[in-house]
Amino acid sequence: MQPSVIFLGLAITMLLSEHWGTATVVEDFNHVERCKDSLYMGTPPRGFRSDKLKKICQRYADKPRYVTLYDSQNRIPVYSAYTFKKTEGDRRVDYPWMYEPQLAELDGNGNMLPFPTGYLHMKFEDSQAVLDDYSDVVLYERGHLNPDQHQSDPQDRAATYTLTNVVPEIREFNIGPWRQHEERIRVRLNNFCRGTAYIVTGVTTTGNMIRRNNQDRVAIPEDVWSAYCCTEYDRNAPHNVRIRFPTQAALAKNAKEGNTVQELSVLDLESYLTNRMAVDKNFQLFYDNCVSPSPLPPYLHHSK
């Protein structure tokens, strides 16, 4: 075969791959079609130092749904970033749990897949958490970072049920303070966000692990944190609501007691996380700190 023909074939293959976004573990979230739509200004949180973290464009039914930065060594997500959809907040329990074939470099079409029956999960349990990791632990539940109650489309909701989107949360914390926080944010954004709300939810860790068969398997979060950015909001909202826009953050201990969710500014959250995560001085959750466009028309602007 002529070299020019080989080159043309490679070029076509690369073009098709970029267009259809068949790889879910990517070098950059912008490389997969519409993956960046989950991120404010198409920009992921910046400043994470580790080059071993995996960028997952969470695809379900051939469509990107949200993004996750995944730690394969600790087998938990560092964060998931998604767009909030207005919803009634009901919870579904009949979606199957899924895994990410691309983390294990298994063949696939780029979509997350339901866990297989039997022992087939042994093919990919080195790269990510599996159901067995959670089956014998009574203290912890699978806590969503992108919760199904913040999605409305059934496929968007189903896509949240991948173990690459969950972390071990103390049961009392998961069903108590954190679930109440997720509901509080759902109601707030439902009622007062007029545009798109972008949410990033993640964790810190300190080395505690869930063990299985005498092996460290899944890191247990120390803190759970979250932040949203909504630059188009109801400026006639009550003052105690308006001060929580365009952006607000939350932080809590993943613990049985002392687990109250504290609301704080995104800048204060970033300052806290800088000392507890592998990030550099450029760490920033939202592009330009989610600065809200001025409501003033251009002709009223003037420089001092």
Wavefront OBJ file of the C-alpha trace (Angstrom):
o trace
v 0.000 0.000 0.000
v 1.291 3.466 -0.868
v 2.422 5.665 2.096
v 0.024 8.394 0.979
v -2.906 5.969 1.170
v -1.859 4.843 4.664
v -1.576 8.460 5.810
v -4.999 9.278 4.343
v -6.529 6.299 6.134
v -5.022 7.369 9.472
v -6.221 10.919 8.960
v -9.778 9.771 8.242
v -9.745 7.502 11.295
v -8.571 10.360 13.538
v -11.169 12.697 12.083
v -13.998 10.237 12.660
v -12.769 9.555 16.196
v -12.729 13.268 17.039
v -16.143 13.838 15.486
v -17.968 10.969 17.158
v -16.061 11.096 20.429
v -15.616 7.357 20.804
v -13.020 7.539 23.582
v -14.355 8.449 26.998
v -11.013 8.703 28.777
v -9.564 11.762 27.103
v -6.519 14.010 27.166
v -8.717 17.079 27.403
v -12.439 17.496 28.021
v -12.638 19.694 24.909
v -11.586 16.814 22.665
v -14.908 15.018 22.847
v -17.884 16.536 21.111
v -20.120 18.460 23.565
v -18.233 17.098 26.580
v -17.232 20.649 27.487
v -20.912 21.670 27.635
v -20.903 20.408 31.236
v -18.336 23.060 32.179
v -18.807 26.794 32.705
v -17.315 28.568 29.664
v -16.220 25.117 28.483
v -13.372 25.273 31.002
v -12.646 22.554 33.606
v -11.394 23.327 37.112
v -7.709 24.133 36.813
v -4.633 23.625 38.947
v -4.709 19.880 39.651
v -1.103 18.728 39.848
v -1.276 14.962 39.397
v -0.811 13.739 35.833
v -2.149 10.309 36.832
v -5.746 11.484 37.160
v -8.058 10.354 34.355
v -10.420 12.712 32.545
v -13.669 10.876 31.857
v -16.309 12.191 29.508
v -19.255 10.284 30.955
v -21.085 8.916 27.931
v -24.387 7.073 28.093
v -26.437 5.962 25.077
v -23.860 7.556 22.750
v -24.192 11.016 24.295
v -21.861 12.894 26.679
v -23.717 13.558 29.949
v -21.134 15.109 32.332
v -17.422 14.925 33.142
v -15.409 13.340 35.944
v -11.810 13.653 37.045
v -11.005 10.154 38.295
v -8.278 8.818 40.561
v -7.627 5.235 39.428
v -5.124 4.652 42.225
v -7.685 5.454 44.945
v -10.583 4.272 42.753
v -12.798 7.285 43.397
v -13.671 10.463 41.523
v -11.858 13.653 42.517
v -14.837 15.597 41.195
v -17.774 15.370 38.811
v -18.900 18.468 36.906
v -22.378 18.727 35.408
v -25.167 21.062 34.418
v -28.185 21.196 36.705
v -31.563 20.377 35.142
v -34.832 21.547 36.678
v -36.491 18.596 38.323
v -39.079 17.586 40.891
v -36.354 15.883 42.908
v -37.787 12.378 43.051
v -35.285 9.547 43.343
v -35.113 6.495 41.118
v -33.799 3.178 42.379
v -34.160 0.879 39.366
v -31.177 2.007 37.291
v -28.358 -0.546 36.953
v -24.916 0.290 38.325
v -22.301 0.759 35.617
v -18.556 0.864 35.128
v -16.169 2.608 32.693
v -14.619 0.174 30.166
v -12.181 2.772 28.859
v -10.394 3.013 32.225
v -9.352 -0.611 31.788
v -8.683 -0.136 28.070
v -11.297 -2.733 27.252
v -12.940 -2.740 23.858
v -16.101 -0.702 23.676
v -17.879 2.132 21.929
v -17.085 4.740 24.568
v -20.237 4.253 26.662
v -20.407 3.262 30.300
v -21.743 -0.272 30.664
v -23.746 -2.202 33.293
v -21.651 -4.432 35.526
v -21.436 -7.971 34.149
v -22.592 -10.936 36.182
v -20.202 -13.431 37.720
v -16.498 -12.712 37.938
v -15.986 -10.796 34.708
v -15.418 -7.615 36.748
v -11.962 -8.963 37.614
v -10.843 -7.738 34.199
v -11.187 -4.117 35.227
v -11.171 -3.996 39.041
v -7.559 -2.785 39.092
v -8.536 0.477 37.400
v -11.761 1.329 39.241
v -14.146 0.414 42.029
v -16.485 -2.552 41.565
v -19.696 -3.562 43.310
v -17.882 -6.014 45.590
v -15.970 -3.094 47.118
v -19.234 -1.760 48.556
v -21.062 -5.024 49.228
v -19.648 -5.877 52.668
v -19.236 -2.419 54.206
v -22.051 -1.440 56.550
v -20.786 2.025 57.484
v -20.702 3.428 53.950
v -23.111 4.019 51.102
v -22.453 4.866 47.478
v -22.724 8.646 47.482
v -23.293 10.363 44.134
v -21.259 13.433 43.226
v -23.627 14.165 40.330
v -26.922 13.143 41.987
v -29.840 11.826 39.978
v -32.148 14.378 41.663
v -30.278 17.152 39.834
v -31.160 15.634 36.451
v -34.516 15.388 34.686
v -34.001 13.333 31.529
v -34.191 9.594 32.293
v -30.961 8.918 30.398
v -29.147 11.751 32.184
v -30.317 10.253 35.458
v -29.296 6.723 34.498
v -25.823 8.047 33.636
v -25.240 9.087 37.253
v -25.274 5.417 38.312
v -21.670 4.636 37.496
v -19.208 3.830 40.255
v -16.872 6.389 38.690
v -19.367 9.024 39.952
v -19.694 7.804 43.547
v -17.614 7.806 46.725
v -18.006 5.970 50.051
v -20.104 8.223 52.272
v -20.947 7.528 55.898
v -24.580 6.396 55.833
v -25.809 8.965 58.372
v -24.114 11.753 56.401
v -25.348 10.540 53.017
v -29.011 10.234 53.950
v -28.957 13.217 56.328
v -27.034 16.478 55.930
v -25.725 15.917 52.397
v -29.049 14.791 50.945
v -30.688 17.817 52.575
v -28.042 20.040 50.987
v -28.643 18.552 47.532
v -32.362 19.209 47.950
v -31.755 22.768 49.164
v -29.637 23.508 46.095
v -32.185 21.838 43.808
v -34.977 24.090 45.101
v -32.790 27.219 44.978
v -31.653 26.662 41.403
v -35.117 25.562 40.296
v -36.648 28.775 41.600
v -34.004 31.431 41.032
v -31.500 30.361 38.353
v -32.737 31.667 35.001
v -29.915 30.335 32.833
v -27.665 27.294 33.040
v -26.293 26.293 36.420
v -22.925 24.550 36.409
v -22.041 22.408 39.421
v -18.749 20.845 40.491
v -18.812 18.382 43.398
v -15.777 16.611 44.781
v -13.927 15.225 47.779
v -10.711 15.369 49.778
v -8.969 12.276 51.134
v -6.463 11.609 53.901
v -5.456 7.993 53.260
v -8.287 6.015 54.879
v -9.361 3.132 52.650
v -12.045 0.495 52.260
v -10.225 -2.837 52.227
v -11.236 -6.053 50.505
v -9.315 -9.331 50.581
v -6.611 -7.646 52.688
v -6.018 -5.010 50.001
v -6.640 -1.268 49.992
v -9.423 -0.756 47.477
v -11.358 2.537 47.696
v -10.380 5.798 49.361
v -12.808 7.156 51.967
v -13.385 10.912 51.644
v -12.551 13.204 54.533
v -14.543 16.138 53.139
v -17.272 16.439 50.543
v -17.529 19.796 48.780
v -19.606 21.375 46.055
v -19.955 24.681 44.203
v -22.330 26.088 41.611
v -22.141 28.890 39.049
v -25.268 30.534 37.622
v -24.667 33.969 36.107
v -28.270 34.459 34.909
v -30.446 34.573 38.015
v -33.505 36.341 39.402
v -32.226 39.707 40.573
v -35.563 40.340 42.280
v -35.070 37.339 44.545
v -35.097 37.935 48.309
v -31.817 39.344 49.608
v -30.903 36.173 51.526
v -31.176 34.274 48.232
v -29.634 36.906 45.979
v -26.389 36.958 47.976
v -25.922 33.273 47.047
v -25.634 34.133 43.357
v -23.989 33.946 40.921
v -21.973 31.402 42.833
v -21.908 29.622 46.178
v -20.119 26.658 47.686
v -20.623 24.061 50.410
v -18.349 21.924 52.561
v -18.934 19.117 55.057
v -17.164 16.324 56.881
v -17.934 12.805 55.735
v -18.626 11.686 59.280
v -21.299 10.221 61.544
v -21.254 13.308 63.765
v -20.038 16.863 63.242
v -21.174 16.601 59.634
v -23.137 19.855 59.249
v -22.978 21.287 55.736
v -21.463 24.771 55.787
v -22.207 27.193 52.950
v -19.343 29.498 52.014
v -17.971 31.489 49.108
v -16.216 29.675 46.281
v -13.030 31.611 47.041
v -13.115 30.433 50.662
v -13.693 26.865 49.507
v -10.770 27.095 47.092
v -8.563 28.423 49.881
v -9.559 25.491 52.108
v -8.999 22.912 49.362
v -5.601 24.321 48.386
v -4.193 22.926 51.620
v -5.939 19.576 51.306
v -5.720 18.579 47.663
v -2.883 18.177 45.161
v -3.410 21.548 43.490
v -1.147 24.473 42.615
v -1.476 28.225 43.149
v -3.596 28.535 39.974
v -6.351 26.342 41.426
v -9.764 27.633 40.328
v -13.113 25.842 40.145
v -14.832 28.163 37.640
v -13.388 30.187 34.798
v -12.805 33.783 35.939
v -14.435 32.857 39.286
v -17.860 32.763 37.607
v -17.937 36.548 37.349
v -21.475 37.573 36.547
v -21.950 39.783 33.491
v -22.969 43.275 34.560
v -26.708 43.945 34.207
v -25.894 47.495 33.129
v -26.083 48.266 29.395
v -22.731 49.110 27.769
v -23.466 52.835 27.401
v -23.719 53.170 31.208
v -20.287 51.678 31.763
v -17.470 54.114 32.401
v -13.904 53.750 33.552
v -12.620 55.516 36.633
l 1 2 3 4 5 6 7 8 9 10 11 12 13 14 15 16 17 18 19 20 21 22 23 24 25 26 27 28 29 30 31 32 33 34 35 36 37 38 39 40 41 42 43 44 45 46 47 48 49 50 51 52 53 54 55 56 57 58 59 60 61 62 63 64 65 66 67 68 69 70 71 72 73 74 75 76 77 78 79 80 81 82 83 84 85 86 87 88 89 90 91 92 93 94 95 96 97 98 99 100 101 102 103 104 105 106 107 108 109 110 111 112 113 114 115 116 117 118 119 120 121 122 123 124 125 126 127 128 129 130 131 132 133 134 135 136 137 138 139 140 141 142 143 144 145 146 147 148 149 150 151 152 153 154 155 156 157 158 159 160 161 162 163 164 165 166 167 168 169 170 171 172 173 174 175 176 177 178 179 180 181 182 183 184 185 186 187 188 189 190 191 192 193 194 195 196 197 198 199 200 201 202 203 204 205 206 207 208 209 210 211 212 213 214 215 216 217 218 219 220 221 222 223 224 225 226 227 228 229 230 231 232 233 234 235 236 237 238 239 240 241 242 243 244 245 246 247 248 249 250 251 252 253 254 255 256 257 258 259 260 261 262 263 264 265 266 267 268 269 270 271 272 273 274 275 276 277 278 279 280 281 282 283 284 285 286 287 288 289 290 291 292 293 294 295 296 297 298 299 300 301 302 303 304
